Structures are given as structure tokens and as C-alpha cells.
Amino acid sequence: MRPKYQNFEELVKQNKQELLEDEQKIKQIEQRLDKKATKQKTDKINQLS
């Protein structure tokens, strides 16, 4: 099957959408990392107590 050709405006729109999706994924990963780091700090404090 032949790929569908897109004009410039369609490509720009698609790229913007992909960037927004990537940004959302990055935010989710950052939140998980923050949560994990907070849990590790809490666990370490609890071990020292």
C-alpha cells in the first residue's frame, strides 16, 4: 500500500500533535520519578528513626 502524501500544513499539524503527546508523556514520567524519589527519601528517614 502506498503511503498517503501530506501537504505542509497537515505535516505541521501532525507534528504539533505529536509534540503535545510527547510533552504529556514526559510530564507523566517526571511525576513518577518525583513520586519515587519522595518515597525513597521517606523510606530512608523512616529507617533512620
C-alpha positions as CSV (number, residue, x, y, z in Angstrom):
1,M,0.0,0.0,0.0
2,R,1.3,3.4,-0.9
3,P,1.8,6.0,1.8
4,K,-0.5,8.9,1.9
5,Y,1.2,12.2,0.9
6,Q,0.5,15.1,3.2
7,N,0.8,18.8,2.5
8,F,2.9,21.1,4.6
9,E,0.0,22.3,6.8
10,E,-1.0,18.7,7.6
11,L,2.5,17.8,8.5
12,V,2.8,20.8,10.8
13,K,-0.5,19.9,12.4
14,Q,0.6,16.3,12.9
15,N,4.0,17.3,14.3
16,K,2.3,19.7,16.8
17,Q,0.0,17.0,18.0
18,E,2.9,14.5,18.4
19,L,4.8,17.1,20.4
20,L,1.9,17.7,22.7
21,E,1.6,13.9,23.2
22,D,5.3,13.6,23.9
23,E,5.1,16.5,26.4
24,Q,2.3,14.7,28.2
25,K,4.3,11.5,28.4
26,I,7.3,13.4,29.7
27,K,5.2,15.0,32.4
28,Q,3.9,11.6,33.4
29,I,7.4,10.2,33.6
30,E,8.6,13.2,35.7
31,Q,5.7,12.8,38.1
32,R,6.5,9.1,38.5
33,L,10.2,9.9,39.1
34,D,9.3,12.6,41.7
35,K,6.9,10.2,43.4
36,K,9.6,7.5,43.5
37,A,12.3,9.9,44.8
38,T,9.9,11.2,47.5
39,K,9.1,7.6,48.6
40,Q,12.9,6.8,48.7
41,K,13.5,9.8,50.9
42,T,10.6,8.9,53.2
43,D,11.8,5.3,53.5
44,K,15.3,6.4,54.3
45,I,14.0,8.8,57.0
46,N,11.8,6.0,58.5
47,Q,14.8,3.7,58.5
48,L,16.9,6.2,60.5
49,S,14.1,6.7,63.0
